[in-house]
Every structure is written in structure tokens, then in C-alpha cells.
Amino acid sequence: MTRDDLNIYCISLPQATHVVQWGNSDVYKIGGKVFAIIGTADSGPTVTFKASDLAFEILSDSPGLRPAPYMASRGLKWIQHFAQPGLSDDSLRDHIRASYDMVAAALTRKKRADLGI
């Protein structure tokens, strides 16, 4: 996927918002909480997303994927897709959606109601 494809997908999720932060990264949030970060490396776009405990364990050792450098060092379960082969486009979309769902589920009941989710 290109960076543009990733940006289009992330902003298409219900109530997703976009800001540019941290050195020209596209940061996607739901209810003010980050669910995906899209940046650029020499090898192409990078995508950082929250992962379940099981997904984190499996994906951490996969080629083209790694624990997200800043977040994982603080004990957070975030994965960064940074090189090929990485994930297929469909699988990457599924993991971004799972990240979105986990972050949305952690919002307060009032915040979810305010967002209509």
C-alpha cells in the first residue's frame, strides 16, 4: 500500500481524525487517542498500530515488522510495519481496524456515546 492508500483507509474509519505530528507523521485518532501512525522510511511507508497481546507476540518476530521503537520500549503493545515483506495489504488493513477497535473500546462510555460509536 502507498502512504496515500493508508491515509485514505485510516480517515475512512468512523469518527477518525487526522493530525500531522512527530516529524511529519500522519497520526490517526479516535476520541483523541492514537490508533495508527503513518510515516516514511527509506524503504517506503511505515505504519504503527496497537496490537493485542497475541498479535504482538506473533508479529514482533515477523520479517518487515518490529515492536514500535518508542512505544514498545515503554511496555506498550504496538507494532511497526517498516519493510517488505511485512503484511499483505488486506492483513495490514485488518490490523489497523483492530487497533482502531481496541482504542475505541477503551474510551469512556460517555466519549463513545458522544462520538456515536
C-alpha positions in Angstrom: 0.0 0.0 0.0 1.1 3.5 -0.6 1.1 6.2 2.0 -1.9 7.8 0.3 -3.8 4.5 0.3 -3.1 4.1 4.0 -4.2 7.7 4.7 -7.4 7.2 2.8 -8.2 4.0 4.7 -7.5 5.4 8.1 -9.5 8.5 7.7 -12.4 6.4 6.3 -12.9 4.8 9.7 -15.9 6.2 11.7 -15.1 9.4 13.6 -11.4 9.1 12.8 -9.4 12.3 13.0 -6.1 13.2 11.4 -3.2 15.4 12.6 0.4 15.8 11.4 2.8 15.3 14.4 6.2 13.9 15.2 8.3 14.8 12.2 5.6 14.9 9.5 3.9 11.7 10.6 0.2 11.2 9.7 -1.4 10.4 13.1 -4.9 9.0 13.2 -7.0 9.2 16.4 -10.5 8.2 17.7 -11.7 10.3 20.6 -8.3 11.9 20.9 -6.5 8.6 21.3 -4.0 7.4 18.7 -4.8 4.2 16.7 -2.4 4.5 13.7 0.8 6.4 12.8 1.9 6.6 9.2 5.4 7.8 8.4 8.1 7.3 5.7 11.4 5.4 5.8 13.9 4.7 3.1 12.0 1.5 2.2 8.6 3.3 1.9 5.7 4.0 4.2 5.8 2.8 7.8 2.7 2.0 9.8 2.5 1.8 13.5 -0.6 0.3 15.2 -1.8 -1.1 18.5 -1.9 -4.9 18.7 -3.5 -7.5 21.0 -1.1 -9.4 23.3 -1.3 -12.4 21.0 -0.8 -10.4 17.8 2.1 -8.6 19.3 3.9 -11.8 20.2 3.3 -13.3 16.7 4.1 -10.1 14.7 7.1 -9.0 16.7 9.4 -11.6 15.0 7.9 -11.4 11.5 10.0 -10.1 8.6 9.3 -6.4 7.9 7.6 -5.9 11.3 9.0 -5.0 14.7 7.8 -3.7 18.1 7.3 0.0 17.6 10.6 1.7 18.7 9.3 4.3 21.1 6.1 2.7 22.3 7.3 -0.9 22.9 10.2 0.4 24.9 7.6 1.7 27.4 5.8 -1.6 27.6 3.0 -0.8 25.1 2.0 -3.4 22.6 2.4 -1.5 19.3 3.8 -3.0 16.1 5.6 -1.1 13.3 5.3 -2.3 9.7 8.5 -0.9 8.2 9.7 -3.0 5.3 8.9 -5.8 2.9 7.6 -8.5 3.1 5.6 -7.3 6.2 1.9 -7.7 6.0 -0.3 -8.1 2.9 -2.5 -5.0 2.2 -5.6 -6.9 3.5 -3.9 -8.0 6.6 -2.5 -4.5 7.3 -6.0 -3.1 6.9 -7.3 -5.7 9.3 -4.6 -4.9 11.9 -5.3 -1.1 11.6 -9.0 -1.8 12.1 -8.3 -4.0 15.1 -6.2 -1.2 16.5 -9.0 1.3 15.9 -11.5 -1.1 17.6 -9.2 -1.6 20.7 -8.7 2.1 21.1 -12.4 2.9 20.6 -13.4 0.2 23.1 -11.1 1.8 25.8 -12.8 5.2 25.5 -15.2 6.1 28.2 -18.8 5.2 27.7 -19.7 8.9 27.5 -17.0 9.6 24.9 -18.2 6.7 22.8 -21.8 8.0 23.0 -20.6 11.5 22.1 -18.9 10.0 19.0 -21.9 7.9 18.1 -19.9 4.6 18.3 
